[in-house]
Amino acid sequence: MKKMRFVSKQAYCDRVYHITPDDLLVVLSRIPEQYWSRVRTIHFNDRAKGNRILGYVGARRDEITMCALPPRVSFSPFLVAGQTCAEFGAVYGTQWPITAVRRFLLYDVFLHEIGHCQQASPAESEDWEGFAGEKYAQRFADHWRRKLWQTCFVHHDPVHNSPLLFQPQP
């Protein structure tokens, strides 16, 4: 696996990073390197503008930033067409459990940001640089999440499996 640099800034007040570099490395290890090979650095910072931004890609498309968030959140407003709270292990209208929060950040937000790093054809690109725009990045995230969650991934952390397909044994 390619060497990845992680840069972390201290979060303000009670805000926390719900995911760690190790979590991101697990996700990266599950998808082909060709999709994330251009990513050199992953930042953790507290520039979420309240709770409006969960993650973003730098202008050169080689850096991804994941934002610190409050300890208790609900991502229902961030769901796009075709997604449900249950897909991530949460109940609509309530605070999301920490496992569902982490699952959403890793398998929707992070994969979406990797999608933005992809070279896109002119029909799929929304900007002049030829990189994937919002629709293509979300399709990328949805495709890989579904593909990764089709089978059980043996890992001590349940966040790396779909809550709909995998029920841990007591």
N, C-alpha and C positions, 0 to 999 in steps of 0.2 A: 504494500500500500504506500502511496506517495506521502511524503512528509507534509504535514499540514501544520500551519502556525496558528496558535490561538492567542488572542489578546483580550484581556478582561479588565474592565474598569469597575470600580466599586459602585454598587447600586446605592441610591439615595433612600433615606428614611426607612420604610419597612419593605421596600420593593426587593424582589428576589429574582434570581435566575432559576427558572424551574427545570432547566436542562443543563447538562454538563458537556464538556468536550468529549468525554467517553461515550455519552449517549449519541452525539453526532457521529462519532467514529463508527459506532455500530450501524447506524443508518447508511453511512457511506460504504461500509464493507458489504452491504447487501445489494448495492446497485453497481453496474459496471463502471469502472474508473473513467471511461471515455466521457461520461456525463458530468463528472465533477473534476476532471483533470485540470481545468483552467483555474479553479478556485485555489488560491494560495493562502489566504488568511480568513479566519472566522473571528469576528469581534463579538464581544459581549459588552453592551453598554446600556445606559439608561436614557436613551433618546426616544422613548415611545410616545412622546407628546401626549401625556396622560396615559391612555390605554388605546390610542388610535393606531399605533404602528407596532406590529409584533416582530417584524424583521424586514430587512431591505438589502439590496445589492448595491455595491459601489458603482460609480460611473464607468470604470474600466471593466466591469463584469468579472473581476477576479477576487473580490472580497464580499463576504456575506456578513451581515450583522444581525444578531439576535438580541432582542431588547429585554431588559428587566421589567417585571410586571408586579402588581400587588400580589400578596400571598393568596388571596381569594379572588377568583375571577370566574366569569362565565363567557364563553366564546360563542354563544348562540347568535349574537349579531354579526359575527364574522363568517358564519356558514354561508356557502354559496349554493346555488341551485343544485339539487341532487344529493346534498349532504344532510345528515341528521345528527343530532346530539348523540343518539344511541350508537352511531358508527364509531364514536370515540370513547364510549362508555359513560356518557353523562345523561342527565334528565333535563329536558327543556324547561326553562324558567327557574332553575335552581343554580346554586353555586356548583361549579364543576368539581368533582373529586380530583385530587392531585394527579392521579394516574391518567385521567382523561385530559387534563391540561397538558401534561407532558406528551401524551400521545398526539394531541392536536399540534403542538409546537413542532414536534419531530416529523410527523408524517403528513402534515398539511403545510404548515408555514415553511419549514426548512426545505422540504422537497419543492415547494413553490419557488423559493428563492434560487434553488439549483436550476429550476426550469428557466428562470430569467437569464441564466448564464449560458444557455444554449444558443448556438447559431441557428437562425431560422430562415426559411425561404422568404422572399418578398411578400408572399401571400399571408404568411404567419407573423410577420414582423409588423409591429406598430410604431417603430421608431426607425430613424434613418441609418442606424448602425447595423441593422440586420440581426439584432438579438431578439429573443422571444419577448413578446408583450404579455399583458395580463392574462388574456384568454389562453394563450399557448402555455404559459407557465402553470396555470391552474390545471389544464389538461394533463400536463406532464406530472404534476403532483398526484392527481386523481389516478392516473394510469399506474404509476409506480406503487402508490399505496395499495391499490386493489391487487396488484400482482404480488406484492410482498406479503399481504395478508391472506392470500389464498391457501397457504399452508402454514402449519405451526412452525415457528422459529424457536429452536431450543435455546433459551436464555433465562437467566435467573430473574430478570426484570420483565414483568408482564406487559409493560408498555410497548414492547416490540411485537406484539401480536394483536390481532383484532379482538375486541371484546365480544364480538358476535360469533366468532368461530372457535375461540379458544377459551375454555373454562378450566382454570387451574384445579388440580386435584388436591384435597386437604391432606 
